Amino acid sequence: QSALTQPASVSGSPGQSITISCTGTSSDVVDYNSVSWYQQHPGKAPKLIIYDVSNRPSGVSNRFSGSKSGNPASLTISGLQAEDEADYYCSSYTSSSTVVFGGGTKLTVL
Amino acid sequence: QVQLQESGPGLVKPSGTLSLTCAVSGGSISSSNWWSWVRQPPGKGLEWIGEIYHSGDTNYSPSLKSRVTISVDKSKNQFSLKMSSVTAADTAVYYCARDYYYGSGSYDFWGQGTLVTVSS
């Protein structure tokens, strides 16, 4: 299985919105609604921010939203804040009963 | 609140076997969740290694399947990872994690991670 494809980096100014894409195949993203997104700050474990394409775990800001229409899946962060600067990873369940991650996207808040 | 804690040697020799344990507290390993291992080489992205259910059922990454074994010890409320024939490419921070709900493929609780270096 190949890693899901994400842009290496994105940037935005405080208050703006940004979108990160996550491209997969019919073996994962396209055919499964088990796409998740994680936020990872340097030296820390990943934090789940979106599961099942568009659902937020309890306690996650509603500034984070996820969507999918076939391919790719997307994470949108609205009202960018300095604390949002981090690495973001998507993942998907696959047809082989495994999980595959994306390569990660570094978000810079200008 | 579920907590996970990885433990094991921080240094493994090339061609040796990497062994890590993840102790689960605040919850039961016999709950309806899968328990997983994920790794992250220095400066690189996340890589899923595999997962286990308390019944002993497992799923492994195809690229690592030949070298990896994940097991569970319900009496100690922990699960373990063994990876054989390691090389420098296996140097990474290894995380254990719990899936958000059965078969979700999403992980809501993570350990702090442990760095394993493969070097002679």
Interface residues (C-beta under 8 A of the other chain):
Chain A: Q1 A3 S34 S36 Y38 Q40 A45 P46 K47 L48 Y51 D52 P57 Y89 S91 S92 Y93 S96 S97 T98 V99 V100 F101 G102 G103 G104
Chain B: S36 V38 G45 L46 E47 W48 G50 E51 N59 Y60 S61 P62 S63 Y95 Y100 G103 S104 G105 S106 Y107 D108 W110 G111 Q112 G113
